[in-house]
């Protein structure tokens, strides 16, 4: 199997545009809406930091040095609140991921005047950020969330051409064991099915689930490996036959 993947990846280099030096642009949007308390905020940012320093995740980021991954991280809540935490960085060494993780661990929350859950606005903010990386072979947006949208356009009704060229995945934070019960889950059978039906979008899109905030780090690890491990196939021509 290793030889098969190696040949497939070699085909990517042969058929990709000469100026395409970015394998994937990956934007991570973290839910900091009104239901996220101070403890959950730290579990989310520190959990992402833990995932980014995991050896398997770092290997997934760095497996194709000829075409590195670009990474950015932002927070989101209401219609008017999106905050960039980590600007676009091209990841070419594990030390860069370690520095991102250190920044996340030192990042403090800010007062939010708009604590609603506006998933549609978060999606469009991430899509605009990914549009800065049009030369990348793949553009992926990740939205984490612990509840359904309660303000603005319903994500299932969002029709915008900015979403047509990207893949949207989700990390669903389940409310089963949380003491914070302020999320309005009315008419949502399960949060995972809500995100699968109305949030994820594009080829191969998927939703990963964290049972609760303490499971965030492991769920983020699983999601990042799944996103980064699959080769991105070029549209320039057919792959060579694998014997």
Secondary structure, DSSP 8 states (H G I E B T S, - for coil): -HHHHHHHHHHHHHHS-TT--EEEEEEEEEE-STT--HHHHHHHHHHHHHHHTSHHHHHHHHS-TTSEEEEEEEEE-STT-EEEEEEEEEE-SHHHHHHHHHHHHH------S--S--HHHHHHHHHHHHGGGTTSSEEEEEEEESS---SSS-GGG---GGGTTSEEEEEEE--TT-S---S--TT-S-HHHHHHHHT-BSTT--EEEESSGGGHHHHHHHHHHHHHHS----SSS------
